[in-house]
Amino acid sequence: MPRVSFTFRRVLTFLDLNSGRLYGEGVTTPSLIELRDRLRIENFSFLGYLGVVLSALFQVANKESRQQIKTGITSTGLIAISYLSYKKGSLYLCKRKEEYEARQSFSNSSVNGTKY
């Protein structure tokens, strides 16, 4: 007669719907607050760097012609596009890493700590 076996697990890994990232047990970010703090710091640091670059470009543009202003605006647009591309790529890589970590964590042990 065939045997049926059930394994019950307590899974405490969650998906943040705003960022699409995992947090909780089995991944590097243990809480939603920490995840959102990391994302906030990353976004504010980008805005700070962008502000520094913009102010430097406009100071140079004030001393030069209108062509420099156009070049500065174009450069700022390129920086913003490259940042968005970077964010999309890093989000993809973070998601893959977090999914891998969660799978490894939950495939290696049961609720009782039994290793498989």
C-alpha positions as CSV (number, residue, x, y, z in Angstrom):
1,M,0.0,0.0,0.0
2,P,1.4,3.5,-0.9
3,R,2.5,5.7,1.9
4,V,1.6,9.4,2.1
5,S,3.8,11.8,4.0
6,F,3.0,15.4,5.0
7,T,5.6,18.0,6.0
8,F,4.2,21.1,7.7
9,R,6.4,24.2,7.6
10,R,6.1,27.6,9.1
11,V,7.1,30.0,6.4
12,L,7.8,33.6,7.5
13,T,9.0,35.1,4.3
14,F,6.9,37.9,2.9
15,L,6.8,39.9,-0.3
16,D,6.7,43.7,-0.1
17,L,4.1,44.7,-2.8
18,N,5.6,48.3,-3.2
19,S,9.1,47.2,-4.0
20,G,8.6,43.6,-5.0
21,R,11.4,42.5,-2.6
22,L,11.3,39.6,-0.1
23,Y,11.8,40.1,3.7
24,G,11.6,37.9,6.7
25,E,13.0,34.5,7.6
26,G,15.4,33.0,5.1
27,V,16.5,36.2,3.4
28,T,19.0,38.9,4.3
29,T,16.4,41.6,5.2
30,P,14.6,40.5,8.4
31,S,11.9,43.1,8.5
32,L,9.8,45.4,6.3
33,I,11.0,48.5,8.1
34,E,14.6,47.6,7.4
35,L,13.8,46.9,3.8
36,R,12.1,50.2,3.3
37,D,14.8,52.0,5.1
38,R,17.4,50.5,2.8
39,L,15.4,51.6,-0.3
40,R,14.9,55.1,1.1
41,I,18.6,55.6,1.8
42,E,19.4,54.4,-1.7
43,N,16.9,56.8,-3.3
44,F,18.0,59.8,-1.1
45,S,21.7,59.1,-1.8
46,F,20.9,59.1,-5.6
47,L,19.0,62.4,-5.3
48,G,22.0,63.9,-3.4
49,Y,24.5,62.8,-6.0
50,L,22.2,64.1,-8.8
51,G,21.9,67.5,-7.0
52,V,25.7,67.8,-6.7
53,V,26.1,66.9,-10.4
54,L,23.4,69.4,-11.5
55,S,24.8,72.2,-9.4
56,A,28.2,71.7,-10.8
57,L,26.9,71.6,-14.4
58,F,24.8,74.8,-13.9
59,Q,27.7,76.6,-12.3
60,V,29.8,75.9,-15.4
61,A,26.8,76.7,-17.6
62,N,26.4,80.1,-15.9
63,K,29.9,81.0,-17.0
64,E,29.5,79.7,-20.5
65,S,26.9,79.9,-23.2
66,R,23.3,78.5,-23.5
67,Q,24.8,75.5,-25.2
68,Q,26.3,74.4,-21.9
69,I,22.9,74.6,-20.3
70,K,21.5,72.2,-23.0
71,T,24.4,69.9,-22.5
72,G,23.9,69.9,-18.7
73,I,20.2,69.1,-19.1
74,T,21.0,66.3,-21.5
75,S,23.7,65.0,-19.2
76,T,21.2,65.0,-16.3
77,G,18.7,63.1,-18.4
78,L,21.3,60.5,-19.3
79,I,22.2,60.2,-15.6
80,A,18.6,59.7,-14.6
81,I,18.1,57.1,-17.3
82,S,21.2,55.2,-16.3
83,Y,20.1,55.3,-12.7
84,L,16.7,53.9,-13.6
85,S,18.4,51.1,-15.6
86,Y,20.6,50.4,-12.7
87,K,17.7,50.2,-10.3
88,K,15.8,47.8,-12.6
89,G,18.9,45.6,-13.0
90,S,19.7,45.6,-9.3
91,L,16.1,44.9,-8.4
92,Y,16.2,41.9,-10.7
93,L,19.4,40.6,-9.2
94,C,18.2,41.2,-5.6
95,K,15.0,39.3,-6.3
96,R,16.9,36.4,-7.7
97,K,19.3,36.3,-4.7
98,E,16.4,36.6,-2.2
99,E,14.4,33.8,-3.9
100,Y,17.5,31.6,-3.9
101,E,18.2,32.3,-0.2
102,A,14.6,31.6,0.7
103,R,14.5,28.3,-1.2
104,Q,17.7,27.2,0.4
105,S,16.6,28.1,3.8
106,F,13.3,26.3,3.6
107,S,14.5,23.3,1.7
108,N,17.2,22.5,4.2
109,S,15.3,22.3,7.5
110,S,11.8,21.6,8.8
111,V,10.0,23.3,11.7
112,N,11.6,20.9,14.1
113,G,15.0,21.6,12.8
114,T,15.3,18.4,10.9
115,K,17.8,18.7,8.0
116,Y,16.9,17.2,4.7
